[in-house]
Amino acid sequence: MDKISQFKNGRTDHAVARTAQVLARTAVRGSILFFALLLHSVQAFSATASAGQSVTVEWIPSPDTNVVGYNIYYGGVSGDYTNKTNVGQVTSATISGLVAGATYYFAATAYDSLGQESDFSSEASYLVPAERPTVQIRNAPAGQFILTVSGLIGQTYDIEATQDFVGWTVIGTVTMGASGSLDFTDADAAGFPQRFYRTRELQL
C-alpha cells in the first residue's frame, strides 16, 4: 500500500517522542514517595488508502511499557480533532464513514491504565477520493429506458446522450440525494435506433 502521508518532518525512523509526565503520590511508612510515570507518545504515524470511504492509519508503538492502548483523533481541520476513537492495544486501525471528496487530519495518543494520555503524534492527512458517477440502464415500457444514476451526495450531474460518440446532448439534470442514487427516464429513447449515455459533473 502507498503511504498517503507521513510525519511532517519526514522521519519515520528514530522519531523523537515527546513525553507527558504524570506524578503520582503513594504513602509508604508515613513518608511520601514520588513516582514519575513517563508516557511516551506515538513515534510514527501515517494514513494509507483503504477500500471505500475509509482510511487505515498505522503507527510505531510507544516504547513505554505503561501504555495499554491508543486513541485516534481526527477532523476536517488541521489540529482541530472533532472525533475520537479508542482502538486499544494495536498498531493500526481503519476509520470508516468518511465523506467522499473531503480532507481529514489524523493524530494519535497513547494512554496508560489510569487514562493518562501522551502528547499528540505528528499529524497525517488524507483526501477521501470523490465517488465516480455511474449509470445503469434497464428497459421500460414503450421503448423507454430507465437510467439509474449514482454519484456523490449533493452533487448535480447533467445526463447526456449520443448516437455516435461525437455529438452529446443534455437530456436531463439530476442532483444526488441522501441515497446517492436516483432513476431518470429517457422518454425519447424509442425515437433512436441506438443511444449511449454519460454523466457530467456540474460546478455550481
C-alpha positions in Angstrom: 0.0 0.0 0.0 1.2 3.5 -0.8 1.6 5.9 2.0 -0.6 8.9 1.7 1.1 11.0 4.4 3.8 10.5 7.0 5.4 12.7 9.6 5.5 16.3 8.6 9.2 16.3 9.4 9.6 13.3 7.0 11.2 11.0 9.6 9.7 7.6 10.3 12.8 6.2 12.0 14.4 7.5 15.2 11.5 9.8 15.7 11.9 11.7 19.0 8.9 11.2 21.1 7.8 14.0 23.5 6.7 12.9 26.9 3.9 13.8 29.2 5.0 13.4 32.8 2.4 12.4 35.4 3.4 12.5 39.1 1.6 10.1 41.4 2.0 10.1 45.2 2.0 6.9 47.3 2.2 6.9 51.1 4.9 4.5 52.3 5.5 4.1 56.1 4.5 7.6 56.9 6.5 9.3 54.2 5.6 10.4 50.6 7.2 8.5 47.7 7.1 10.4 44.4 6.8 8.1 41.3 7.4 9.5 37.9 5.5 7.9 35.0 6.9 8.9 31.6 4.3 8.3 29.0 5.8 8.4 25.5 3.8 9.5 22.5 3.4 7.5 19.3 6.7 7.6 17.4 5.4 7.4 13.8 2.0 7.9 12.3 0.7 7.5 8.7 -2.5 7.2 6.7 -3.0 4.7 3.9 -5.8 4.5 1.4 -8.3 1.8 2.1 -11.3 0.5 0.3 -14.4 2.7 0.0 -14.8 5.8 2.1 -12.3 4.8 4.8 -8.6 5.1 5.6 -6.2 2.9 7.5 -3.9 4.7 10.0 -0.7 3.0 11.2 1.9 3.9 13.8 5.1 2.6 15.5 4.0 1.8 19.1 5.2 3.8 22.1 8.2 2.2 23.8 6.7 2.9 27.2 5.7 -0.3 29.0 2.9 1.5 30.8 1.0 2.1 27.6 -2.2 0.0 27.4 -3.8 1.4 24.3 -4.2 4.2 21.8 -6.7 6.9 20.8 -7.1 8.1 17.2 -8.2 11.7 16.8 -9.4 13.2 13.5 -11.3 16.0 12.0 -11.7 18.2 8.9 -9.3 21.0 10.1 -5.6 20.6 10.8 -5.0 20.5 14.6 -8.8 20.6 15.4 -9.9 17.0 16.0 -13.6 16.7 16.4 -13.7 12.8 16.5 -12.0 10.4 18.9 -11.8 6.6 18.6 -10.3 4.3 21.2 -8.6 1.4 19.3 -7.0 -0.4 22.2 -3.6 -2.1 22.1 -3.0 -2.3 18.3 -0.7 -0.5 15.8 -3.2 0.1 13.0 -6.9 1.0 12.7 -9.3 1.6 9.9 -11.5 4.7 10.2 -14.7 4.4 8.1 -17.7 6.6 7.4 -15.7 9.4 5.8 -17.2 11.8 3.4 -16.0 11.4 -0.2 -14.1 14.4 -1.5 -13.2 15.7 2.0 -9.8 16.0 3.6 -9.3 14.6 7.1 -6.4 15.2 9.6 -5.4 12.4 12.0 -3.2 12.1 15.1 -2.8 9.5 17.8 -2.1 9.4 21.5 -1.0 6.6 23.8 -2.7 6.1 27.2 -2.0 4.2 30.4 -4.2 2.2 32.7 -5.1 5.4 34.6 -6.4 7.1 31.4 -3.4 9.5 31.2 -2.6 10.4 27.6 0.6 11.3 25.9 1.0 14.3 23.6 -0.4 14.0 20.1 1.7 12.3 17.4 2.6 14.2 14.3 -0.3 14.7 12.1 -1.3 12.7 8.9 -3.8 13.9 6.4 -5.9 12.0 3.8 -8.1 13.2 0.9 -11.0 10.8 0.5 -11.4 10.1 -3.2 -14.6 11.5 -4.8 -17.1 8.9 -5.9 -17.2 8.5 -9.7 -20.7 8.7 -11.0 -22.2 5.6 -12.7 -25.1 4.9 -15.0 -27.1 1.7 -15.2 -29.7 1.1 -17.9 -32.9 -1.0 -17.9 -35.8 -1.3 -20.3 -39.1 0.4 -19.7 -42.5 0.2 -21.5 -43.0 1.9 -24.9 -39.3 1.6 -25.8 -38.1 3.9 -23.0 -35.0 3.5 -20.9 -34.7 4.0 -17.1 -31.3 5.3 -16.2 -30.1 4.6 -12.6 -27.6 7.3 -11.8 -25.3 7.0 -8.8 -22.8 9.7 -7.6 -21.7 11.9 -4.8 -24.4 13.0 -2.4 -25.4 16.6 -3.0 -23.6 16.8 -6.4 -25.5 17.8 -9.6 -24.9 16.0 -12.9 -26.0 16.5 -16.4 -27.2 13.3 -18.2 -26.0 13.4 -21.8 -26.9 11.1 -24.7 -25.3 10.4 -28.1 -25.7 8.1 -31.1 -22.2 8.4 -32.5 -19.9 9.5 -29.6 -19.3 12.7 -31.5 -22.2 15.0 -30.5 -23.6 14.8 -27.0 -27.0 16.2 -26.0 -28.1 17.1 -22.4 -31.3 15.2 -21.8 -31.7 15.9 -18.1 -30.1 17.2 -14.9 -30.2 15.4 -11.5 -28.9 16.2 -8.0 -28.0 13.3 -5.8 -30.0 12.9 -2.6 -29.1 11.2 0.6 -29.1 7.8 -1.0 -26.6 8.8 -3.7 -28.7 7.2 -6.4 -31.8 8.0 -8.4 -33.8 7.0 -11.5 -34.2 9.1 -14.6 -36.4 8.0 -17.5 -35.3 8.7 -21.1 -38.8 9.1 -22.7 -37.3 9.8 -26.1 -35.2 6.7 -26.3 -37.7 4.9 -28.7 -37.1 7.5 -31.3 -33.4 6.5 -31.8 -32.0 3.3 -33.3 -29.3 3.3 -30.7 -28.3 5.6 -27.9 -25.4 5.9 -25.4 -25.3 7.8 -22.1 -22.9 9.5 -19.8 -23.0 11.9 -16.8 -21.1 15.2 -16.5 -20.5 16.8 -13.1 -21.7 20.4 -12.8 -19.7 23.0 -11.0 -22.4 25.2 -9.4 
